[in-house]
Amino acid sequence: MAWVLLVLSGLLESVWATALAASNGLSRLWPSVVFGVALLLSMSGLALALRTIPVGTGYAVWVGIGAVGTAVIGMTWLGEGVTTAKIVCLVLIVSGVVGLKVLH
């Protein structure tokens, strides 16, 4: 259950990061609200998951999922460039996340 919570928290990291960018420096109300709620839920989920998952593994997985998710959102919906190099780097991050889970 801790791993499911950790993955969901990592996905919420992508939500809050995207909402933070959309908030224009927290000057737009609804993106700022989404940012705050997603941040609270993401951090809470991480905290709960770290009760049973070692902090180094948990934090690395959480950040990795959030980074990959945010990059994918940027490339698919926000018009950020897609290159082979970016895709390879994201695949490497996912490989590292999977490796940490397998080795846990």
C-alpha positions, 0 to 999 in steps of 0.5 A: 500500500505504501508503494501505491501511495508513493506513486500517487503522491509522485503523480500529484507532484506533477499536478502541483508543479504544473499548477504552480507554473499556471498560477503565474507566481501565485497571482491566479486564484484557481491554479494557486488553489490547485497548487496548494491542495495538490502540494498538501496531498502530495507531501502527506502521501510522501510522509505516510509512504516514508513510514515503511519505505526508506527515505532515500528510496522513497524520495528518489521515487517520488521525485522521479515520478514527479519529474517524468510526469511534469516533463510529459505534461510539458511536452504533450500539453504545454508545447515544450519541445520533444527530442529523442534525447529528452525521451531517452533521459526520461526513460532512464529516470523511469528505469531508475525508479523501477530499479529502486522498487525492484531492489527494495 
